């Protein structure tokens, strides 16, 4: 994040510096990642508050709150909530593996505070968000060749149908050959 949202702006945090966006499933205008396939995803985030401030945010998955983040930490049971932050800034992180359905929308919604920003283009990124498909759900295995072609696209489309070695094309390359077993050996 290298540009602050407007001071009164709450809602999805729009990360304007996108390092990797294969497939274009993160929308930098809205701050929302849309799951391209049903499967297990690794979601991670680091939110860094501006010095002397705190940030409160939630991870939203299709308009459901899944995780709360607070750079000042959370109070003990019965302690005052929402008091001034004397922490001088802070960091909140999350790392989750979640099952997402195709088309579900995921993003970080800031509810309170102000994020630290990167001062120059050469500075390190201070707040991040990522979503990575780990593997598709079992009911998607029949479409695994689509996943392979999505993650490892061919350089030239005309080679998609005709390979010089068809036994190494598409999904066949990723599959081990079935071992031959003789019935006599098992008895």
C-alpha positions in Angstrom: 0.0 0.0 0.0 1.6 3.2 -1.1 -1.3 5.6 -1.2 -3.6 6.4 1.7 -7.4 6.0 1.3 -9.3 9.1 2.0 -9.5 9.8 5.8 -13.3 9.2 6.0 -13.1 6.1 3.8 -13.9 2.8 5.4 -14.7 -0.4 3.6 -12.5 -2.7 1.5 -8.8 -1.8 1.6 -7.7 -1.2 -1.9 -4.1 -2.3 -2.3 -2.8 -0.1 -5.2 0.6 -1.8 -5.5 -0.2 -5.3 -6.9 2.9 -7.5 -7.0 1.4 -10.6 -8.5 -2.1 -11.0 -10.0 -2.1 -14.1 -12.2 -5.5 -14.4 -13.8 -6.5 -10.9 -12.7 -8.7 -12.2 -9.9 -7.8 -9.4 -7.5 -9.5 -6.1 -8.5 -7.4 -3.1 -7.4 -10.3 -0.7 -7.9 -12.6 -2.6 -5.4 -10.0 -4.3 -3.2 -11.7 -7.6 -3.7 -10.3 -11.0 -4.7 -12.8 -13.3 -6.5 -12.2 -17.1 -6.2 -11.8 -18.5 -9.7 -12.3 -22.1 -8.7 -13.9 -24.0 -5.8 -11.1 -25.2 -3.6 -8.8 -24.6 -0.6 -7.1 -21.2 -0.5 -4.3 -19.8 1.7 -5.2 -16.2 2.7 -2.7 -14.0 4.4 -2.5 -10.3 5.3 -0.3 -7.9 7.2 -1.8 -4.6 8.2 0.6 -1.9 9.6 -0.9 1.0 11.4 0.4 4.6 11.0 2.7 5.5 13.9 0.6 6.6 16.9 -2.6 5.1 15.4 -4.3 1.7 15.4 -6.2 -0.2 12.7 -9.2 -2.4 13.1 -10.3 -4.5 10.1 -12.1 -7.7 9.3 -11.6 -10.4 6.7 -14.8 -10.6 4.7 -15.8 -13.7 2.7 -18.9 -13.1 0.6 -20.2 -10.5 3.2 -19.4 -12.7 6.2 -16.9 -11.7 8.8 -14.4 -14.6 9.1 -11.5 -13.0 11.1 -11.0 -9.7 13.1 -7.7 -7.9 13.1 -6.6 -5.1 15.5 -3.1 -3.7 15.5 -3.5 -2.7 19.2 -4.4 -6.2 20.2 -7.6 -7.3 21.8 -8.6 -6.4 25.4 -8.9 -9.0 28.1 -12.3 -10.1 29.0 -14.1 -7.3 30.9 -11.6 -4.6 29.9 -12.6 -1.4 28.3 -13.0 -1.7 24.5 -12.2 1.0 22.0 -10.1 3.2 24.2 -7.2 5.3 22.8 -4.3 3.4 21.5 -1.1 4.0 23.5 0.8 1.4 21.4 2.4 3.8 19.0 1.3 1.9 15.9 1.4 -1.9 15.4 0.9 -4.8 13.1 -1.9 -7.3 12.7 -1.5 -10.5 10.7 -3.6 -13.3 9.5 -2.9 -16.7 7.9 -5.8 -18.9 7.2 -6.7 -21.9 4.9 -10.3 -21.7 3.9 -12.6 -23.5 1.5 -13.9 -21.0 -1.0 -16.6 -21.5 -3.7 -16.1 -20.3 -7.2 -17.2 -16.6 -7.4 -16.9 -15.9 -3.6 -15.5 -12.4 -2.9 -12.8 -12.0 -0.3 -11.3 -8.7 1.0 -10.1 -6.8 4.1 -12.6 -4.2 5.4 -11.1 -1.5 7.5 -13.5 -0.3 10.2 -11.2 2.0 12.2 -7.9 3.7 11.9 -5.2 4.7 9.4 -2.7 2.5 7.6 1.0 3.3 7.3 2.0 3.9 3.7 5.2 3.5 1.7 6.9 6.8 1.3 8.7 6.1 -1.9 8.7 3.5 -4.7 11.9 2.0 -3.3 10.5 1.6 0.2 9.4 -1.8 1.4 5.7 -2.7 1.3 4.2 -2.4 4.8 0.6 -3.8 4.4 -0.2 -6.8 2.2 -3.0 -9.1 1.2 -2.7 -12.4 -0.7 -4.9 -15.3 -1.7 -3.4 -18.4 -3.2 -5.3 -21.5 -4.5 -3.7 -24.5 -2.8 -5.8 -27.2 -4.6 -9.2 -27.5 -6.0 -11.9 -29.4 -4.2 -12.3 -33.1 -5.1 -15.4 -32.5 -7.1 -13.3 -30.2 -9.4 -10.7 -32.9 -10.2 -12.4 -33.7 -13.5 -11.5 -30.1 -14.4 -7.9 -30.4 -13.2 -6.5 -29.9 -16.7 -8.2 -26.4 -16.7 -6.4 -25.6 -13.5 -3.0 -26.7 -15.0 -3.6 -24.6 -18.1 -4.7 -21.7 -15.9 -1.6 -21.9 -13.7 0.9 -22.8 -16.5 -0.5 -21.2 -19.6 1.0 -22.2 -23.0 3.2 -19.7 -24.7 1.3 -20.2 -28.0 -2.4 -21.0 -28.2 -2.0 -22.9 -31.5 -0.1 -25.7 -29.7 -2.9 -26.3 -27.3 -4.6 -29.0 -29.5 -1.5 -30.5 -31.1 1.6 -31.4 -29.1 4.7 -33.1 -30.5 4.5 -35.6 -27.6 0.8 -36.0 -26.8 1.6 -38.3 -23.8 2.9 -35.2 -22.0 0.1 -32.8 -23.0 -2.3 -31.1 -20.6 -3.3 -33.3 -17.6 -1.5 -36.5 -18.8 1.8 -34.9 -17.9 0.9 -34.5 -14.3 -0.4 -38.0 -13.8 1.7 -41.1 -12.9 1.2 -44.1 -15.2 -0.9 -46.9 -13.7 1.3 -49.8 -12.7 0.7 -53.2 -14.2 -0.3 -55.8 -11.7 -0.6 -59.5 -12.4 -3.3 -61.4 -10.5 -1.0 -64.4 -10.0 1.5 -62.1 -8.1 -1.2 -61.1 -5.6 -2.3 -64.6 -4.7 
